[in-house]
Each structure stands twice: as structure tokens, then as C-alpha cells.
């Protein structure tokens, strides 16, 4: 899958599961639940040192059914290793030029975390595929995309934090491209995760199609 196709799939799904797990087995359980509920994009966070093994295991089991990426990638070495383990996109809470260069080299979408508008524009000029609005997603809430996209409407935005069943529709009404969600898509049994994923996906699809 080429870089543009990966970015398009992230936008099309609109919901991304933010996954932090201690074991490969739990990672696969979460992935199965998300997939059963219609969420086929997962970020595996490198806050856990087994993230590469989890990414590799999910790709081996689910193949192209799931788009799996690396999260909390802070340096070029981690970026390259995650891509070699099968990560199809890279996300971080910060912007790093070295990580951007590795992602450009391997033609993998990069979504750096940015707080200021200048930082967002610099990241886009360097080749970022998405801007992860972090940690300001929690500050602006559902108005985030509306605030950022007024001066530069084509800014591709990934929200991280603050989305719920009750306000998810507003995020999409205001123009967010993808919403990262943690607890609702990572806690409970596979069946419970599937139910939450289905409900989230229904809200996203209904809002975008209206």
C-alpha cells in the first residue's frame, strides 16, 4: 500500500484505536474487537517496549484487513524499526525532523503532534500527512477542526483526546479527518470493544454522509 492510499484509508475510516498493551495476546484481542465493529485502523503505542512485536503479530494475523501504525515515536531509530516491523504509519506527540525524513524515505505517512499553528505549517511543509493536534484536542474539544481549518482549510487533522459517544458527531461536523480513541476501543472483552467500535463507526458514517 502506497503512502497516499494509507492516508486515504485513515481518513475514510475516520476512527483510530489508540492501543497500549502489555502482551501480544491482548493486542490481538483488541484488534479483533475493533475489526469486528468496523474500525480497521490501530495505533500501537511505543510507550510499551513490546510495541514492535505487537505490530508484527497483528499484521501476521490480520494482513490487509487492518491498517496498523506506530504511536509515540520520538526518534528516527524507533521510526525505522517500527516500519521494519510492519508499521504502515507513524504518529508522535511531538514533531521531529529526523522522524519526518525516515517516513519520507520509506513513504510512510507521519502525523506529528503539534501545538502551535506555526509548528503545524512547518510540519506540513516538511511532508507530514496529518497533524496530530496534541495536547490541544482536549483544550478545544469538538471545535478543534473549526478553529484550525478556518485560515488553512486543507490542513489534515487527527484529534487525540476528548471524543465521546455524545460529542463525536460534532468533531466530524466541524471537519476533523480522523479521531483517535483509547478506552472505548481498548477496554473490556473483544465483544464489548466490537460493540463500541460499531457505535462509533455508525456515528462517524451518519454524520459524514448527512
C-alpha positions, 0 to 999 in steps of 0.5 A, spaced: 500 500 500 502 506 497 503 512 502 497 516 499 492 510 499 494 509 507 492 516 508 486 515 504 484 509 508 485 513 515 481 518 513 475 514 510 475 510 516 475 516 520 476 512 527 483 510 530 484 505 536 489 508 540 492 501 543 497 500 549 498 493 551 502 489 555 502 482 551 501 480 544 495 476 546 491 482 548 493 486 542 490 481 538 484 481 542 483 488 541 484 488 534 479 483 533 474 487 537 475 493 533 475 489 526 469 486 528 465 493 529 468 496 523 474 500 525 480 497 521 485 502 523 490 501 530 495 505 533 500 501 537 503 505 542 511 505 543 510 507 550 510 499 551 517 496 549 513 490 546 510 495 541 514 492 535 512 485 536 505 487 537 505 490 530 508 484 527 503 479 530 497 483 528 499 484 521 501 476 521 494 475 523 490 480 520 494 482 513 490 487 509 484 487 513 487 492 518 491 498 517 496 498 523 501 504 525 506 506 530 504 511 536 509 515 540 515 515 536 520 520 538 526 518 534 528 516 527 531 509 530 524 507 533 521 510 526 525 505 522 524 499 526 517 500 527 516 500 519 521 494 519 516 491 523 510 492 519 508 499 521 504 502 515 504 509 519 507 513 524 504 518 529 508 522 535 506 527 540 511 531 538 514 533 531 521 531 529 525 532 523 529 526 523 522 522 524 519 526 518 525 524 513 525 516 515 517 516 513 519 520 507 524 515 505 520 509 506 513 513 504 510 512 510 505 517 512 507 521 519 502 525 523 506 529 528 503 532 534 503 539 534 501 545 538 502 551 535 499 553 528 506 555 526 509 548 528 503 545 524 505 549 517 512 547 518 510 540 519 506 540 513 511 543 509 516 538 511 511 532 508 507 530 514 500 527 512 496 529 518 497 533 524 496 530 530 493 536 534 496 534 541 495 536 547 490 541 544 484 536 542 482 536 549 483 544 550 478 545 544 474 539 544 469 538 538 471 545 535 478 543 534 477 542 526 473 549 526 478 553 529 484 550 525 481 549 518 478 556 518 485 560 515 488 553 512 482 549 510 486 543 507 490 542 513 489 534 515 487 533 522 487 527 527 484 529 534 487 525 540 483 526 546 476 528 548 471 524 543 465 521 546 459 517 544 455 524 545 460 529 542 463 525 536 458 527 531 460 534 532 468 533 531 466 530 524 461 536 523 466 541 524 471 537 519 476 533 523 479 527 518 480 522 523 479 521 531 483 517 535 480 513 541 483 509 547 478 506 552 472 505 548 476 501 543 481 498 548 477 496 554 473 490 556 472 483 552 473 483 544 465 483 544 464 489 548 470 493 544 466 490 537 460 493 540 463 500 541 467 500 535 460 499 531 457 505 535 462 509 533 463 507 526 455 508 525 456 515 528 462 517 524 458 514 517 451 518 519 454 524 520 459 524 514 454 522 509 448 527 512 
